[in-house]
Each structure stands twice: as C-alpha cells, then as structure tokens.
C-alpha cells in the first residue's frame, strides 16, 4: 500500500476523524485511524469509539491499493510537524509497518489489521433529508450547549431534533435552562434517492438556502448526543472552509438501525441515538411577560464577563437589578471581593431584582447573532426568555436562582 498527498490535506483529514477516537480504550484498535485507498486518487480516513464514527474522503495519488489502521493521534502529531510539502505513506502489509516521509523527515508507525477494525457505518440510510449546511449548523450550535453535561447518556444529554412538514426544530435542556430553534423550510418531495448529495431544483424562485429535499417522505424525531452535535458542527465548519467555489453546501441527514448519519460530499458522521421520550417542552415557554429589557448584546456580554470574575466558583451567581433605563449587574464572593457593572438598556416595567447563573447567561449571549437582545421576564423567580431582536426562530429559557 502506497499513497502520497499534501501535508495540509493529510492534517485536515486526520483532524476530521481523530476527535471520534475513544478516550478510554477497551480495545487497542480504537486508538487507530483506518486508512483505505479508493481508486487512483482517493483515500478514505475513518475513526470510531463505537458510539460516534467519522469518515472523510481526501484527494491524493494512490500508487498501490490497500488498507490499514494506524495510531491516530500519534500520526496527527507527526504529520503536523512535517514541512509543508508532499507526504508519502508507504505500508509494508506483511509487517503492518507504515513509513511516513516528507523531504528529509522519515517516521515509522506500527499498525493493526484493517480486517479487525469495527464496522463504523452500517449502511447509507434510505430515509433522509437534504438541507443547507448553515441551517443545521446554526440549529445545533444554538442548542447543544444547553444539554446536560452531567449525564451524557440520558435524554437530557442530547439534542432533540425534529424534521416534520418542512419545519426543523432543535431543542436541548439540562433542567435549569432550555434552548430551542425552529425554522420553516421549503420542501421538495419526494426526491429520487441517489448516491450523491444533490438538490438541483428551487421552489417558486425561493433560494436553496431555505430549502430541504426529501430523499424519501418521512418524519425524523431523534435525540442526538450533545458530543456528536459538537462534532457535526466542527465537521460542517471544516467542510464549509474547504469549499472554495462558493456553491450552496448541503448535508444529507438520515437514520436507520438506531443511528443518525450526516453526509456531505466528503464526510460522513454517524452516531448512536439516545433512546427515550423527550420531555414535552412546548408549554414551558411563557406566552406573556410583565417586564421587558432590550440591550446591546456585546455591551452586556462584556459587562457580565467582567462581573463573572467575582462570582462564586460553585454557584456562578450574579444579581441583575433593573430600574429606569439601567441594568445593574453585581457578583460577590465572601472574603474575596465584589464586582459591579452598569449597562444602559431600554426597560419596560417596575423595579425588578433577579439572580441568575452567570455562566448560563453568558452561554446564550455568546451564541446569539443579533446585535440587540430582548429579555422577557415575569418575576424574580419566574423563567426568563432571551431572544435576538429580529430573530423569531430562536429562544432561550433560563430559570433564576434563589439568592441568599
């Protein structure tokens, strides 16, 4: 087995897949990345921890066909330090030894048999949606952070993704906060299933940026582990950066056999689904409010970041005092000190004091894209709702905390 490709391409391929490698290894082969040549110009890289699998195809020159698995993180560390030039990978299949060379540098790595590598993605799902990359990426980016980190395997440790009748919904909650994004898309259905991610048509002149194609009419309701969502976001980011021709980037989302897959032209990511019934969240968002504060997102975020320095490391508590057209933000740690900031706002309502987890408050401000933010409130211990001004698709619920 022998192939060569540019150092930058090889580094990108290894970075794409190594995040799927197991951190606690039961089987030594799960430390490895599988490499397989396909034709004369393509090499497939794949990695898995048995729950999450990532595959990517890259262009190179294939001199001799073959397949092997090599230590993934060590290979990435080696290749990252090579000169920016063509990298040659030559494998002796009898000894499973790989020689990686570039200019005057030469390394050898001992691999394991490709035949012993776990099957990563069982089969390409027949039921799927094809949608714009940016739509899916934003939905996951603005919700997955709110999933419970304390129990990644429970339903609260995932993002509830629903695709039905042209509406995409993504929801995540850890019991103290909830992030929800809902977006209406134009639907082309049914579409002929193909082996490529394609979408040739537009609907009534509408832009493809708001269009999804159904490979097969279906409803998708799945709970995706938050870790997998983070990897989907990263993979789609890398895919977008690699697309230099400005074309409409699309991702195929499908499910089968307890897995959900996300496919682009060069990538395929598959993850197990979390089983269970997701909580009924629709009625948890208040339909009215008594107090309304509107403020500049950047100004509030910077003020809270400074105040957070003095918040308790355990509770992360900060107090918000709303009066006239000013929000007073304070945090206090006994025996250490206190911080106070004032932020100009537009405010409707009586004087109000609320205590919040400052980390949870910052999380959403860092993910909103609107310059102005609406904060809707019902009272000191009632849920807060944050929305970007001009963005009706997204809302974030945050429960206040009881201040002593």
C-alpha positions in Angstrom: 0.0 0.0 0.0 1.4 3.4 -1.0 -0.1 6.8 -1.4 1.0 10.4 -1.3 -0.8 13.7 -0.5 -0.1 17.2 0.5 0.7 17.8 4.2 -2.2 20.3 4.7 -4.6 17.8 3.2 -3.4 15.0 5.4 -3.5 17.1 8.6 -7.1 18.2 7.8 -8.2 14.6 7.2 -6.7 13.4 10.5 -8.2 16.3 12.4 -11.5 15.5 10.9 -11.6 11.9 12.2 -9.4 11.8 15.3 -12.0 13.5 17.5 -14.0 10.3 17.2 -11.3 8.2 18.7 -12.0 6.6 22.1 -10.6 8.4 25.2 -11.0 5.3 27.4 -9.8 2.5 25.3 -11.1 -1.0 25.9 -9.8 -2.3 22.5 -6.4 -1.0 21.4 -7.5 -0.8 17.8 -9.9 2.0 18.9 -6.8 4.2 19.2 -6.3 3.8 15.5 -7.5 5.6 12.4 -8.4 3.3 9.5 -7.0 4.2 6.1 -8.3 2.7 2.8 -7.4 3.6 -0.8 -10.2 4.0 -3.3 -9.3 4.1 -6.9 -6.2 6.1 -8.1 -7.0 9.5 -6.5 -8.9 9.0 -3.2 -8.0 7.9 0.3 -10.7 7.2 3.0 -9.9 8.0 6.6 -12.2 6.8 9.4 -12.3 6.6 13.2 -14.8 5.4 15.8 -15.3 5.0 19.5 -18.2 2.6 18.8 -20.8 5.3 19.6 -19.5 8.0 17.2 -18.0 7.4 13.8 -16.5 9.8 11.3 -15.4 9.2 7.7 -13.7 11.6 5.3 -12.5 11.3 1.7 -9.4 13.2 0.5 -7.7 13.6 -2.8 -4.2 12.2 -3.3 -2.1 10.0 -5.5 -2.5 6.2 -5.0 0.4 4.1 -6.2 -0.6 0.8 -4.6 -4.0 -0.2 -3.2 -4.5 -1.3 0.3 -6.0 -0.7 3.8 -4.5 -0.5 7.3 -5.2 1.1 10.7 -2.5 3.4 12.3 -2.3 5.1 15.7 -4.4 8.2 15.0 -3.3 10.8 17.5 0.4 9.9 17.1 0.1 10.1 13.3 -1.5 13.5 13.6 1.2 14.7 15.9 3.9 13.5 13.4 2.3 14.9 10.3 1.6 18.3 11.9 5.3 18.9 12.4 6.4 17.9 8.9 7.4 20.5 6.3 4.6 21.9 4.0 5.2 19.6 1.1 4.1 16.2 -0.3 3.9 13.5 2.3 4.4 9.9 1.3 2.9 7.0 3.2 4.2 3.5 2.3 3.0 0.5 4.2 4.5 -3.0 4.3 1.4 -5.1 4.5 3.4 -8.2 5.8 4.6 -6.4 8.9 1.8 -3.7 9.1 4.5 -1.0 9.3 4.0 2.4 7.8 6.8 4.7 6.7 5.8 8.4 6.6 8.3 10.6 4.8 8.5 14.2 3.7 11.7 15.8 2.4 14.4 14.7 4.8 12.0 13.5 7.5 11.1 9.9 8.0 9.0 8.2 10.6 7.7 4.6 11.0 4.5 3.6 12.7 3.3 0.1 13.6 -0.4 -0.5 12.6 -3.1 -3.1 13.1 -5.0 -5.1 10.6 -7.8 -3.3 8.8 -9.9 -6.5 8.9 -10.1 -6.2 12.7 -11.4 -2.7 12.6 -15.0 -2.2 13.8 -17.6 -1.6 11.1 -18.3 2.1 11.5 -21.3 3.0 9.5 -23.7 0.1 8.8 -25.4 1.3 5.7 -26.5 4.5 4.0 -30.0 5.4 5.3 -32.8 5.3 2.7 -34.9 7.8 4.6 -33.2 11.2 4.6 -33.5 15.0 4.3 -31.0 17.1 2.3 -30.7 20.6 3.8 -28.4 23.6 3.8 -25.3 23.1 5.9 -25.7 26.6 7.6 -29.3 25.8 8.7 -28.3 22.6 10.5 -25.1 24.0 11.9 -26.8 27.0 13.4 -29.6 24.9 14.9 -27.1 22.7 16.7 -24.7 25.5 17.7 -27.5 27.4 19.4 -28.9 24.5 21.3 -26.4 21.7 22.0 -24.6 23.7 24.7 -27.7 23.6 26.9 -27.8 19.8 27.1 -26.9 18.2 30.4 -23.2 17.5 30.7 -23.5 15.5 33.9 -25.2 12.6 32.2 -24.4 12.3 28.5 -26.2 9.1 28.0 -29.6 10.3 29.3 -32.2 12.0 27.2 -31.2 15.4 28.7 -27.7 14.7 27.5 -28.8 15.1 23.9 -30.4 17.5 21.3 -34.0 16.6 20.3 -34.1 17.0 16.5 -37.4 17.1 14.7 -37.9 17.3 11.0 -41.6 17.4 10.1 -43.7 19.1 7.4 -40.8 21.4 6.4 -40.2 22.5 10.0 -36.8 21.9 11.6 -36.8 22.0 15.4 -33.8 21.6 17.7 -34.2 21.6 21.5 -31.8 20.9 24.4 -32.2 21.3 28.2 -30.5 20.3 31.4 -33.4 21.1 33.6 -32.2 24.6 34.5 -32.3 26.1 31.0 -33.6 25.3 27.6 -32.5 26.3 24.1 -34.9 26.0 21.2 -34.6 26.8 17.5 -37.4 26.4 15.0 -37.0 27.1 11.3 -39.5 26.8 8.5 -38.1 25.4 5.3 -39.4 24.9 1.8 -39.8 21.2 1.0 -39.2 19.4 -2.3 -40.8 15.9 -2.0 -40.4 13.2 -2.9 -37.0 13.3 -4.4 -35.2 10.4 -6.1 -32.6 8.8 -3.8 -29.1 8.9 -5.3 -25.6 8.1 -4.1 -24.7 11.8 -4.1 -25.9 14.7 -2.0 -27.8 16.7 -4.6 -30.5 19.3 -4.8 -31.0 20.7 -8.3 -34.3 22.4 -8.0 -35.7 25.6 -6.4 -39.3 26.1 -5.3 -41.2 29.1 -6.8 -37.9 31.0 -7.1 -37.0 30.6 -3.4 -33.4 30.4 -2.5 -31.8 27.0 -1.9 -30.6 28.3 1.5 -34.1 27.8 2.9 -34.9 24.5 1.0 -34.8 20.9 2.0 -35.2 17.9 -0.2 -36.8 14.6 1.0 -35.0 11.6 -0.4 -38.0 9.7 0.9 -41.1 11.1 2.6 -40.5 10.7 6.3 -40.7 12.3 9.7 -37.5 12.5 11.7 -37.6 12.6 15.5 -34.3 11.7 17.2 -32.3 12.5 20.3 -28.6 13.1 19.3 -25.9 13.0 21.9 -24.6 16.6 22.5 -21.0 15.4 21.9 -22.0 14.2 18.5 -23.6 17.6 17.8 -20.3 19.3 18.6 -18.6 17.0 16.1 -21.2 17.7 13.5 -20.7 21.4 13.9 -16.9 21.1 13.6 -17.1 18.8 10.6 -19.5 21.1 8.8 -17.3 24.0 9.6 -14.3 22.2 8.1 -16.4 21.3 5.0 -17.6 24.9 4.5 -14.0 26.1 4.7 -12.8 23.5 2.2 -15.5 24.6 -0.3 -13.8 27.4 -2.2 -16.2 27.7 -5.1 -19.0 29.4 -3.2 -21.5 26.7 -4.0 -24.6 26.0 -1.9 -23.3 23.5 0.7 -25.7 20.8 1.7 -25.8 17.9 4.2 -27.9 14.7 4.0 -29.5 13.8 7.3 -30.9 10.2 7.6 -31.5 7.5 10.1 -31.6 3.7 10.3 -30.8 0.9 12.8 -30.6 3.2 15.8 -28.1 5.6 14.1 -28.4 9.0 12.5 -26.0 10.0 9.8 -24.8 13.4 8.4 -23.3 13.2 4.9 -21.6 15.8 2.7 -19.7 15.2 -0.5 -16.6 14.3 1.5 -17.7 13.5 5.0 -20.0 11.0 6.8 -20.6 11.2 10.5 -22.8 8.6 12.2 -23.8 8.4 15.9 -25.9 6.2 18.0 -29.2 7.7 19.1 -30.3 8.2 22.7 -33.5 6.2 23.3 -36.4 7.6 25.4 -39.2 10.0 25.3 -38.1 13.6 25.2 -39.9 15.9 27.7 -42.9 17.9 26.4 -41.2 21.3 26.3 -43.6 23.4 24.1 -45.7 24.7 27.1 -42.7 25.6 29.2 -42.1 28.8 27.4 -44.3 31.6 28.8 -46.7 33.1 26.3 -46.6 36.6 28.0 -44.3 38.8 30.1 -44.5 41.7 32.6 -41.1 43.1 32.3 -39.0 43.7 29.1 -35.4 44.7 28.8 -33.7 45.3 25.5 -29.9 45.8 25.4 -26.9 45.7 23.2 -25.6 42.1 23.2 -21.9 42.9 23.1 -22.1 45.6 25.8 -24.0 43.3 28.2 -21.7 40.3 27.4 -18.6 42.2 28.2 -20.1 43.6 31.5 -21.1 40.1 32.6 -17.7 38.6 31.7 -16.1 41.1 34.0 -18.6 40.6 36.8 -18.3 36.8 36.5 -14.7 37.0 37.7 -16.0 37.7 41.2 -18.9 35.2 41.1 -18.7 32.2 43.4 -16.9 29.3 41.7 -19.6 26.8 42.8 -22.8 28.7 42.2 -21.7 31.2 39.5 -24.4 33.6 40.9 -24.8 37.1 39.7 -27.6 39.6 40.5 -29.4 41.7 38.0 -31.2 44.9 39.2 -33.5 46.6 36.6 -34.6 50.2 37.2 -35.4 53.1 34.9 -33.2 52.5 31.8 -30.3 50.8 33.6 -29.3 47.2 34.5 -27.0 46.9 37.5 -25.0 43.6 37.4 -23.3 42.5 40.6 -21.4 39.5 41.9 -20.0 38.8 45.3 -17.7 36.2 46.7 -17.3 36.4 50.5 -13.8 37.0 51.8 -12.6 37.8 48.2 -14.5 40.8 46.9 -17.3 42.2 44.8 -17.9 43.4 41.2 -20.5 45.8 39.9 -21.3 47.0 36.3 -24.0 49.3 34.8 -25.4 48.7 31.4 -27.8 51.1 29.6 -31.0 49.3 28.5 -34.5 50.0 27.3 -36.7 48.9 30.1 -40.5 48.5 30.5 -41.8 47.5 33.9 -41.4 48.1 37.6 -38.1 47.7 39.6 -37.1 44.1 39.4 -34.3 42.0 41.0 -33.3 38.6 39.6 -30.4 36.3 40.4 -29.0 34.0 37.7 -26.2 31.6 36.9 -23.9 34.0 35.2 -22.3 31.1 33.1 -25.7 30.1 31.7 -26.4 33.7 30.9 -23.1 34.2 29.1 -23.5 30.9 27.1 -26.5 32.2 25.2 -25.1 35.7 24.7 -22.1 34.2 23.0 -24.3 32.3 20.6 -26.8 34.9 19.6 -26.0 36.7 16.3 -28.3 39.7 16.7 -26.8 43.0 17.9 -29.8 43.6 20.2 -31.3 41.2 22.7 -34.8 41.0 24.3 -35.0 39.8 27.9 -38.6 38.9 28.8 -39.5 38.4 32.5 -42.4 37.5 34.6 -40.9 38.0 38.1 -37.9 37.3 40.3 -38.3 33.5 40.4 -40.1 33.0 37.0 -38.4 31.8 33.8 -36.5 34.4 31.8 -36.7 34.3 28.0 -33.8 35.7 25.8 -34.3 36.3 22.1 -32.3 38.1 19.4 -34.1 41.1 18.1 -35.2 40.3 14.6 -34.7 36.6 15.0 -38.1 34.9 15.8 -36.7 31.4 15.2 -34.7 31.2 18.4 -35.5 31.4 22.2 -33.7 30.5 25.3 -35.3 29.8 28.7 -33.3 30.4 31.9 -34.5 29.7 35.4 -33.5 32.2 38.0 -31.8 31.0 41.2 -32.8 31.8 44.8 -30.4 34.4 46.1 -29.5 34.3 49.8 
